[in-house]
Every structure is written in structure tokens, then in C-alpha cells.
Amino acid sequence: MEEVVGQDDRNELAWIWLATVAINANERRDYLRRVLEINPRNQRAREALSRLGDESTLRPSDIGGAGRRT
């Protein structure tokens, strides 16, 4: 997968896959953040980052459960 993202650094699926095999939480966060740079609406990446405690992925409308799922 690293070769895939080396050839196409906007391959969202490859970055998701890399996040699933990351060796630590920091690496996983970096990969998931890259997914959100490519596609800010990627709910899978947003939820995974939230589980890792990365509040920077929350939109203001998400606070208090008022956010709309996309």
C-alpha cells in the first residue's frame, strides 16, 4: 500500500488500509488525517479518529450530538 500511495497520494482507500495496519496510534492518526485531507466527508476516518481521541476531527455541529451524518 505504501507503493500505491507513493504513486497516487490521493488514494483514499489505500490510506484507510494503511491506518488499519499502522504500528501505533500516532501513525494511525496521521494516516486517518490524510484521508480527511483528501475527503473531509469520510465518515469512517472521522469515527476512527474520534475513537483515538482526536477531537480536531469534530465539526462544531457535531458537539452535543447535533451533527448530521454524511
N, CA, C and O atoms as CSV, one atom per row, in Angstrom:
chain,resi,resn,atom,element,x,y,z
A,1,MET,N,N,0.822,-1.198,0.000
A,1,MET,CA,C,0.000,0.000,0.000
A,1,MET,C,C,0.865,1.261,0.000
A,1,MET,O,O,0.485,2.277,-0.582
A,2,GLU,N,N,2.012,1.196,0.643
A,2,GLU,CA,C,2.885,2.371,0.628
A,2,GLU,C,C,3.311,2.708,-0.795
A,2,GLU,O,O,3.464,3.878,-1.146
A,3,GLU,N,N,3.500,1.679,-1.608
A,3,GLU,CA,C,3.831,1.908,-3.009
A,3,GLU,C,C,2.662,2.562,-3.742
A,3,GLU,O,O,2.858,3.435,-4.588
A,4,VAL,N,N,1.455,2.136,-3.412
A,4,VAL,CA,C,0.256,2.712,-4.035
A,4,VAL,C,C,0.158,4.193,-3.705
A,4,VAL,O,O,-0.049,5.009,-4.603
A,5,VAL,N,N,0.305,4.558,-2.429
A,5,VAL,CA,C,0.199,5.977,-2.077
A,5,VAL,C,C,1.401,6.759,-2.591
A,5,VAL,O,O,1.319,7.973,-2.780
A,6,GLY,N,N,2.518,6.068,-2.818
A,6,GLY,CA,C,3.661,6.723,-3.439
A,6,GLY,C,C,3.368,7.117,-4.877
A,6,GLY,O,O,3.874,8.124,-5.371
A,7,GLN,N,N,2.550,6.318,-5.540
A,7,GLN,CA,C,2.169,6.601,-6.924
A,7,GLN,C,C,0.956,7.518,-7.009
A,7,GLN,O,O,0.833,8.313,-7.940
A,8,ASP,N,N,0.064,7.401,-6.031
A,8,ASP,CA,C,-1.168,8.203,-6.017
A,8,ASP,C,C,-1.468,8.590,-4.573
A,8,ASP,O,O,-2.166,7.868,-3.862
A,9,ASP,N,N,-0.942,9.723,-4.150
A,9,ASP,CA,C,-1.085,10.116,-2.740
A,9,ASP,C,C,-2.497,10.575,-2.387
A,9,ASP,O,O,-2.748,10.981,-1.253
A,10,ARG,N,N,-3.418,10.515,-3.344
A,10,ARG,CA,C,-4.814,10.858,-3.067
A,10,ARG,C,C,-5.708,9.611,-3.072
A,10,ARG,O,O,-6.930,9.715,-3.174
A,11,ASN,N,N,-5.094,8.448,-2.961
A,11,ASN,CA,C,-5.839,7.192,-2.940
A,11,ASN,C,C,-6.392,6.983,-1.530
A,11,ASN,O,O,-5.714,6.464,-0.643
A,12,GLU,N,N,-7.600,7.389,-1.362
A,12,GLU,CA,C,-8.279,7.369,-0.057
A,12,GLU,C,C,-8.325,5.965,0.547
A,12,GLU,O,O,-8.059,5.794,1.737
A,13,LEU,N,N,-8.653,4.984,-0.248
A,13,LEU,CA,C,-8.756,3.609,0.240
A,13,LEU,C,C,-7.403,3.084,0.730
A,13,LEU,O,O,-7.336,2.372,1.732
A,14,ALA,N,N,-6.344,3.433,0.032
A,14,ALA,CA,C,-5.009,2.992,0.449
A,14,ALA,C,C,-4.634,3.591,1.803
A,14,ALA,O,O,-4.056,2.901,2.643
A,15,TRP,N,N,-4.953,4.860,2.024
A,15,TRP,CA,C,-4.652,5.494,3.315
A,15,TRP,C,C,-5.470,4.860,4.430
A,15,TRP,O,O,-4.964,4.673,5.537
A,16,ILE,N,N,-6.732,4.524,4.155
A,16,ILE,CA,C,-7.558,3.826,5.155
A,16,ILE,C,C,-6.920,2.485,5.495
A,16,ILE,O,O,-6.812,2.120,6.666
A,17,TRP,N,N,-6.502,1.762,4.480
A,17,TRP,CA,C,-5.883,0.463,4.710
A,17,TRP,C,C,-4.616,0.615,5.541
A,17,TRP,O,O,-4.396,-0.147,6.482
A,18,LEU,N,N,-3.783,1.594,5.201
A,18,LEU,CA,C,-2.566,1.826,5.985
A,18,LEU,C,C,-2.897,2.126,7.443
A,18,LEU,O,O,-2.185,1.690,8.347
A,19,ALA,N,N,-3.966,2.863,7.669
A,19,ALA,CA,C,-4.365,3.164,9.051
A,19,ALA,C,C,-4.723,1.891,9.807
A,19,ALA,O,O,-4.477,1.796,11.009
A,20,THR,N,N,-5.298,0.919,9.119
A,20,THR,CA,C,-5.691,-0.317,9.809
A,20,THR,C,C,-4.494,-1.176,10.183
A,20,THR,O,O,-4.595,-2.003,11.089
A,21,VAL,N,N,-3.365,-1.000,9.510
A,21,VAL,CA,C,-2.176,-1.796,9.821
A,21,VAL,C,C,-1.066,-0.962,10.460
A,21,VAL,O,O,0.065,-1.429,10.590
A,22,ALA,N,N,-1.386,0.258,10.854
A,22,ALA,CA,C,-0.392,1.136,11.482
A,22,ALA,C,C,0.180,0.480,12.733
A,22,ALA,O,O,-0.511,-0.262,13.432
A,23,ILE,N,N,1.458,0.765,13.006
A,23,ILE,CA,C,2.119,0.121,14.142
A,23,ILE,C,C,1.842,0.808,15.470
A,23,ILE,O,O,2.099,0.237,16.530
A,24,ASN,N,N,1.319,2.029,15.420
A,24,ASN,CA,C,0.978,2.713,16.670
A,24,ASN,C,C,-0.110,3.753,16.408
A,24,ASN,O,O,-0.447,4.051,15.262
A,25,ALA,N,N,-0.644,4.290,17.487
A,25,ALA,CA,C,-1.768,5.230,17.381
A,25,ALA,C,C,-1.377,6.515,16.661
A,25,ALA,O,O,-2.184,7.069,15.913
A,26,ASN,N,N,-0.162,6.998,16.870
A,26,ASN,CA,C,0.255,8.234,16.198
A,26,ASN,C,C,0.301,8.053,14.688
A,26,ASN,O,O,-0.140,8.924,13.938
A,27,GLU,N,N,0.833,6.925,14.249
A,27,GLU,CA,C,0.871,6.640,12.814
A,27,GLU,C,C,-0.550,6.509,12.269
A,27,GLU,O,O,-0.861,7.030,11.198
A,28,ARG,N,N,-1.398,5.819,13.003
A,28,ARG,CA,C,-2.801,5.647,12.589
A,28,ARG,C,C,-3.480,7.010,12.440
A,28,ARG,O,O,-4.192,7.247,11.465
A,29,ARG,N,N,-3.259,7.908,13.410
A,29,ARG,CA,C,-3.839,9.261,13.333
A,29,ARG,C,C,-3.371,9.987,12.074
A,29,ARG,O,O,-4.166,10.608,11.370
A,30,ASP,N,N,-2.065,9.899,11.801
A,30,ASP,CA,C,-1.524,10.576,10.620
A,30,ASP,C,C,-2.196,10.079,9.343
A,30,ASP,O,O,-2.562,10.878,8.481
A,31,TYR,N,N,-2.358,8.771,9.221
A,31,TYR,CA,C,-2.990,8.204,8.030
A,31,TYR,C,C,-4.451,8.632,7.928
A,31,TYR,O,O,-4.928,8.987,6.850
A,32,LEU,N,N,-5.146,8.595,9.040
A,32,LEU,CA,C,-6.563,8.979,9.026
A,32,LEU,C,C,-6.734,10.466,8.733
A,32,LEU,O,O,-7.674,10.855,8.041
A,33,ARG,N,N,-5.846,11.288,9.245
A,33,ARG,CA,C,-5.903,12.727,8.933
A,33,ARG,C,C,-5.684,12.953,7.441
A,33,ARG,O,O,-6.304,13.831,6.841
A,34,ARG,N,N,-4.799,12.156,6.849
A,34,ARG,CA,C,-4.565,12.274,5.407
A,34,ARG,C,C,-5.834,11.928,4.634
A,34,ARG,O,O,-6.163,12.587,3.648
A,35,VAL,N,N,-6.543,10.900,5.080
A,35,VAL,CA,C,-7.818,10.544,4.451
A,35,VAL,C,C,-8.753,11.743,4.482
A,35,VAL,O,O,-9.403,12.052,3.483
A,36,LEU,N,N,-8.823,12.423,5.629
A,36,LEU,CA,C,-9.734,13.567,5.751
A,36,LEU,C,C,-9.262,14.772,4.944
A,36,LEU,O,O,-10.081,15.600,4.547
A,37,GLU,N,N,-7.961,14.886,4.693
A,37,GLU,CA,C,-7.485,15.936,3.791
A,37,GLU,C,C,-7.993,15.664,2.376
A,37,GLU,O,O,-8.377,16.583,1.653
A,38,ILE,N,N,-7.988,14.397,1.999
A,38,ILE,CA,C,-8.454,14.005,0.668
A,38,ILE,C,C,-9.969,14.134,0.576
A,38,ILE,O,O,-10.503,14.669,-0.396
A,39,ASN,N,N,-10.652,13.636,1.605
A,39,ASN,CA,C,-12.118,13.631,1.612
A,39,ASN,C,C,-12.624,13.972,3.015
A,39,ASN,O,O,-12.772,13.080,3.851
A,40,PRO,N,N,-12.887,15.236,3.275
A,40,PRO,CA,C,-13.349,15.644,4.604
A,40,PRO,C,C,-14.657,14.987,5.034
A,40,PRO,O,O,-15.003,15.033,6.214
A,41,ARG,N,N,-15.383,14.383,4.115
A,41,ARG,CA,C,-16.661,13.736,4.448
A,41,ARG,C,C,-16.521,12.244,4.752
A,41,ARG,O,O,-17.522,11.556,4.949
A,42,ASN,N,N,-15.291,11.745,4.791
A,42,ASN,CA,C,-15.101,10.315,5.030
A,42,ASN,C,C,-15.451,9.993,6.476
A,42,ASN,O,O,-14.680,10.265,7.397
A,43,GLN,N,N,-16.617,9.412,6.651
A,43,GLN,CA,C,-17.136,9.136,7.993
A,43,GLN,C,C,-16.317,8.068,8.709
A,43,GLN,O,O,-16.128,8.142,9.923
A,44,ARG,N,N,-15.836,7.090,7.974
A,44,ARG,CA,C,-15.030,6.026,8.588
A,44,ARG,C,C,-13.777,6.618,9.244
A,44,ARG,O,O,-13.455,6.277,10.382
A,45,ALA,N,N,-13.079,7.492,8.540
A,45,ALA,CA,C,-11.870,8.108,9.090
A,45,ALA,C,C,-12.215,9.016,10.262
A,45,ALA,O,O,-11.519,9.021,11.277
A,46,ARG,N,N,-13.278,9.773,10.121
A,46,ARG,CA,C,-13.708,10.681,11.190
A,46,ARG,C,C,-14.030,9.895,12.473
A,46,ARG,O,O,-13.614,10.287,13.563
A,47,GLU,N,N,-14.760,8.802,12.340
A,47,GLU,CA,C,-15.128,7.995,13.509
A,47,GLU,C,C,-13.911,7.317,14.128
A,47,GLU,O,O,-13.799,7.232,15.351
A,48,ALA,N,N,-13.000,6.837,13.287
A,48,ALA,CA,C,-11.790,6.192,13.805
A,48,ALA,C,C,-10.935,7.190,14.580
A,48,ALA,O,O,-10.404,6.862,15.641
A,49,LEU,N,N,-10.802,8.397,14.057
A,49,LEU,CA,C,-10.044,9.421,14.777
A,49,LEU,C,C,-10.726,9.790,16.086
A,49,LEU,O,O,-10.061,10.021,17.097
A,50,SER,N,N,-12.015,9.844,16.065
A,50,SER,CA,C,-12.754,10.138,17.291
A,50,SER,C,C,-12.490,9.065,18.345
A,50,SER,O,O,-12.303,9.378,19.521
A,51,ARG,N,N,-12.477,7.804,17.925
A,51,ARG,CA,C,-12.181,6.711,18.860
A,51,ARG,C,C,-10.766,6.806,19.412
A,51,ARG,O,O,-10.499,6.372,20.532
A,52,LEU,N,N,-9.862,7.375,18.621
A,52,LEU,CA,C,-8.484,7.557,19.073
A,52,LEU,C,C,-8.337,8.795,19.948
A,52,LEU,O,O,-7.249,9.089,20.444
A,53,GLY,N,N,-9.433,9.515,20.134
A,53,GLY,CA,C,-9.399,10.700,20.980
A,53,GLY,C,C,-8.929,11.948,20.269
A,53,GLY,O,O,-8.452,12.881,20.915
A,54,ASP,N,N,-9.053,11.986,18.956
A,54,ASP,CA,C,-8.635,13.149,18.176
A,54,ASP,C,C,-9.830,14.060,17.962
A,54,ASP,O,O,-10.596,13.881,17.015
A,55,GLU,N,N,-9.985,15.033,18.840
A,55,GLU,CA,C,-11.140,15.929,18.766
A,55,GLU,C,C,-11.034,16.946,17.641
A,55,GLU,O,O,-12.008,17.638,17.343
A,56,SER,N,N,-9.868,17.049,17.010
A,56,SER,CA,C,-9.724,18.014,15.917
A,56,SER,C,C,-10.569,17.628,14.711
A,56,SER,O,O,-10.753,18.435,13.799
A,57,THR,N,N,-11.086,16.401,14.696
A,57,THR,CA,C,-11.907,15.967,13.567
A,57,THR,C,C,-13.367,16.348,13.732
A,57,THR,O,O,-14.152,16.210,12.794
A,58,LEU,N,N,-13.738,16.822,14.899
A,58,LEU,CA,C,-15.134,17.180,15.135
A,58,LEU,C,C,-15.455,18.526,14.515
A,58,LEU,O,O,-14.662,19.466,14.577
A,59,ARG,N,N,-16.618,18.598,13.926
A,59,ARG,CA,C,-17.117,19.876,13.426
A,59,ARG,C,C,-17.952,20.502,14.526
A,59,ARG,O,O,-18.472,19.784,15.380
A,60,PRO,N,N,-18.094,21.811,14.531
A,60,PRO,CA,C,-18.919,22.444,15.567
A,60,PRO,C,C,-20.314,21.842,15.649
A,60,PRO,O,O,-20.882,21.751,16.738
A,61,SER,N,N,-20.872,21.433,14.522
A,61,SER,CA,C,-22.223,20.866,14.535
A,61,SER,C,C,-22.262,19.479,15.168
A,61,SER,O,O,-23.341,18.986,15.499
A,62,ASP,N,N,-21.095,18.835,15.343
A,62,ASP,CA,C,-21.047,17.510,15.956
A,62,ASP,C,C,-21.140,17.569,17.475
A,62,ASP,O,O,-21.520,16.583,18.106
A,63,ILE,N,N,-20.807,18.677,18.054
A,63,ILE,CA,C,-20.780,18.796,19.507
A,63,ILE,C,C,-22.198,18.708,20.048
A,63,ILE,O,O,-23.103,19.383,19.559
A,64,GLY,N,N,-22.379,17.887,21.041
A,64,GLY,CA,C,-23.693,17.718,21.647
A,64,GLY,C,C,-24.620,16.822,20.854
A,64,GLY,O,O,-25.821,16.779,21.120
A,65,GLY,N,N,-24.073,16.102,19.876
A,65,GLY,CA,C,-24.891,15.166,19.115
A,65,GLY,C,C,-25.796,15.825,18.092
A,65,GLY,O,O,-26.666,15.166,17.524
A,66,ALA,N,N,-25.607,17.116,17.846
A,66,ALA,CA,C,-26.481,17.816,16.906
A,66,ALA,C,C,-26.013,17.680,15.465
A,66,ALA,O,O,-26.689,18.149,14.549
A,67,GLY,N,N,-24.847,17.033,15.250
A,67,GLY,CA,C,-24.298,16.944,13.903
A,67,GLY,C,C,-25.073,16.003,13.015
A,67,GLY,O,O,-25.672,15.036,13.485
A,68,ARG,N,N,-25.059,16.288,11.746
A,68,ARG,CA,C,-25.721,15.451,10.761
A,68,ARG,C,C,-24.706,14.488,10.173
A,68,ARG,O,O,-23.604,14.904,9.814
A,69,ARG,N,N,-25.038,13.246,10.070
A,69,ARG,CA,C,-24.138,12.256,9.465
A,69,ARG,C,C,-24.166,12.412,7.957
A,69,ARG,O,O,-25.222,12.618,7.358
A,70,THR,N,N,-22.977,12.310,7.343
A,70,THR,CA,C,-22.902,12.390,5.881
A,70,THR,C,C,-22.437,11.090,5.316
A,70,THR,O,O,-22.309,10.957,4.099
